[in-house]
């Protein structure tokens, strides 16, 4: 009997060891190192397109959120997007102002979408915007404190109208959102506004700005989990610019090595989610300066 028990114990231990070895030897999920970036000064696509796209190839940029500006001719957008397509970089139109959340400002978003419709229908497939990102931040205005619930309702109705228009155009839709939007009730008073945004859009870029990769991930975690459930996508936001809101929010002044190490930490954690689309770096010009401007052999700004 003792021999049987000993053999059974031996076999159980052997099976456990084999299972652990199998788990250990299985290839781990490759880290999603895709990156997106915001490009606000659209004028530079005229003379710096080659530099922008070369930087994009080197840094793993797969999406550029390009602000739409009236002073930039359609021909310049076409040339830039055509070159970006050749570099396997998608270009999404970027627009929005805090006041766009208000009911009487819905027309501003509609005008952008109307411009996009005209532009895309008169452009070759490789010259077209593939999506639109709406960056509407009414919480920076005084009315947010006084009438948050009403602003949320107006903002949500505007988003519904804009998303419907974008869908008819075949555009993907994303929104830039603060990490704390998951603490704001949805427009009907239930759930969270971040979940509502994900239900409407295809993706969100969470402004999870910290100088620590794990904290960036944790601030985006609820949105990532919601997007996992909904089949949507989430970019984890990363700030590189100078800000008066606190040094802990940005990699401005930190070394390039620190920035890259923390970016990899956030990406590694994010990769555990099917919804993780990559890191969204704010913004191109400060990122480019940080990488290319060298001080004592290293970038510090």
N, C-alpha and C positions, 0 to 999 in steps of 0.2 A: 504493500500500500504506500509505504514511504517512497519507494522507487517511482511509483506512478505519479505521486504528487510532485516529486522532484523533477520528473520528466515534463510534467504539465507546466510547472513553473518555468523550466528552461525554455520550453516552446513559446510560452507567453512573452517572456523577456526577449527571445529572439525575434518574435513578430514585431514587438514594440520597437526594437532597435532597427529592424528592416524598414518599418514605416517612417521612423525618424530620418533614416538615411535617404529614403526616397524623397521626403519633403526637402531635406537639405540639398539634395542633388538636382531637384527640379529647377529649371531656369526661372529666375525671378522675372517679374513683369518689367519690361524695359521702361525706363523713366521717360515720361513725356516732357521733352525739352522745347516744345513749340513756344513761340513768343509772339505777342502782339504788341503794337505800340501806337500811341496817339501822335499824329503829326498836325500841329496847329498852324504853323506858319506855311500855308500852302504855296505861297509865292516861290519857295525854294525848289519846288519840283521843276521849275523852268530851267534852272541852271545847275542844279545839284542832283538830278535824278540818278545818274550813274553812281554817284557816291552813296546816295541813300540806299539804293538796291544792292550795291556791293556790301555795304554795312549789314543790310538785312540778311544776305546769304551767310555771312560770317557769324552772325549772332543768332541764327535760327529763327528769324522773323517769318511767320507764315501769314500774318494779317496786319494790315495798316489801316487804322481809323483816320481817314483823311478829311480834315475840315473843309466844307464847301464854302468858297468865297467868291462873290460876284466878280471881283476884279480879275480872277483867273479865267482865261478863255477856255472854252470847251476843248479846243485843239490841244491845249497843254495837259488837260486831264486825260485825253485819249492817248497821247504819246506816253505819258507816265504809266497809265494802267496797262497799256500794251507791253511795255518793258517789264512791269511787275509780273504780268502773266507769264512771260518767258522765264522769270526767276522763280516761278511757283509761289508767288506772294499774292494773296487776295487783297483787294482794296475795297473798303467799306466807306460809304459816305458818312461823315460825322457832322452832327448839328445839334443845336440846343442852347437854350438860355434858361435861367431860373424862372423867368416870367412865363415861359411856354407851358408851365403847369396850369396856368389860369384859363378858365373857359374862354375868355375873350381873346386869348392868344393862340387858340388852336390853329388858326389860319397860318401862323408862322411855320408850324410843322407841315401843314398841308402844302404850303408854297415850296418847301424843300422837296417834298415828295413829287410835286408836279414838275419841278425842275429835273428831278431824277428820271421821271417817266420820259420826258422829252429827250433828255441826254441819252438814256439807254436805247431808246427806240431809233435814234439817229446814229448810233455807234455800232461798230462791228462787235461780235461776241467777245473777242479778247480785249476790247476797250471799255467794257461795261463794268460798273460797280456791281459787286456781288451781294452787297448787303448795305444796311444802314444801321448806324448806332445813334441812339438818342441820349444825349447827355443833358438831362433836365434836373436842376438841383435847387428846387424852391426853398429848401430848408436854410438857405443862406439869407433869405429875405425875412423881414420883420413879421410879415403876415403869417408865416409858419408857426410862430409862437402863439399868435392870437387865435388862429383858425385852422389848426393842423388838420382836423377831421374834414373840414370843407375843402381844403387844398388837396388832400388825398383823393377826395371824390372827383374834383375837377381834373386833377392830373390823370386819374385812372380813365376817365371818359375820353380825354384827349388821346391817351395811349391806345385805347381800343380803336379809335378812328384811324390813327396813324398806322397801327399794325394791320388793320383791314386793308388799307390802301397799299401798304408794302406787300402784303400777301398777293394781292391782285397783280402786282408787278413782278412777282416771283423773286422778291428780295428776302434774304434772311434778315431778322431783326434782333438787335441786342440793345441793352440799356446799361449805362454806367450807373451803379448804385452804391451808396455807402454801406459799410458792413453792418451798421446798426438798423438797417431797414427791416430786418427780421424781427425787431422789437416793436414795430409800428403795426397796428391792426390793419387788415385789408379794407378796401373801400366799403364793404358791406358790414364792417365791424367784427368780422370773424377771421380766423387765420392770421397770417402775417402778410404784410405788403410785399416782402421779398418773394414769397411763394406766389402771390398774385402776379407779380411781374414775370416770373418764370413761366407761369401758365399762359401768359399772353405772348411773350417773346420766345425766340429760339435760344437766347443766351443772355447772361449778364456778366459784366465785368465788375467785380466787387472791389471797391476802393478800400482794401484791407491794408492801409498804409502803416507799416511798422519797419523797424530796422533789424528785425529778427524773423527768419524764415518760418520758424514754428509758430510764432504769433500771427504772421500773415495767414498761414494755413488755418489756424484756430478761428480767426475772425471771419474766414470764408466757409468754415466747415458746415454750418447749417444750410447755407445756399447750395453747397456741393451735395449734401445729403438730399435736399429737396429736388435738385436737378437729377440726381441718380434715379429717384422715384418717378420723375416726370419725363425722363428721356430728353432732358435739355442739357445745355453746356454752361460751364462757368470758367471765366478767367480769374485768376488770383492777381489782384492789382499790387503794383510795387512802385513806390515813389522815389525819384532820384533828385527832384528839384529842391531848391532852397525854400523853406517855409517858416513862417513865424509861429506856427502852431506847436512846434516842439521838435527837437533833434531826433527823438525816438520814432518819428513818423517817416523819416527819409534816410536815404543813403548818401545824401549830400554831405560832403566832408569825410565820408568813410572811404577806405581804400577800395580799389577795384577788386582785390582778392576777397575782402569781406563781403562786398556786394555779390560776387559770384558764388561764394560759399553759401550765403543765406538764400540766394535764389535757388540753388540746387536743393537745399534742404526743403524749401517750400514746394518745389516741383516734385521731389521724391514723395512727400506726404500727399500731395494732390493727386499723384498718379494712382493711388489706391482707389480713386473714384473714377468710374466710367465717364462721369460728366466733366472731368477736368480737361479744359481746352488748352491750358498752358498759362504762362505768366503774361500779364499785360503791364508793360513798362511805361510809366509816365515821366517824361515823354521823350520823343525821338531826339530832339536837339540837345537836351541835357545829357542824355545817354551817350550820344555821339561825342560830345565834348569830353565826357568822363573817360571814354575809352581812348580817344585820340590825343587829348591834351595831356602831356606827360610832365610831371614835376618830380625831379630827382629819380627818374626812371619809373614812376608810377603815377596813376591818376588819382587825385584826391577830391575832386569836385564833381 
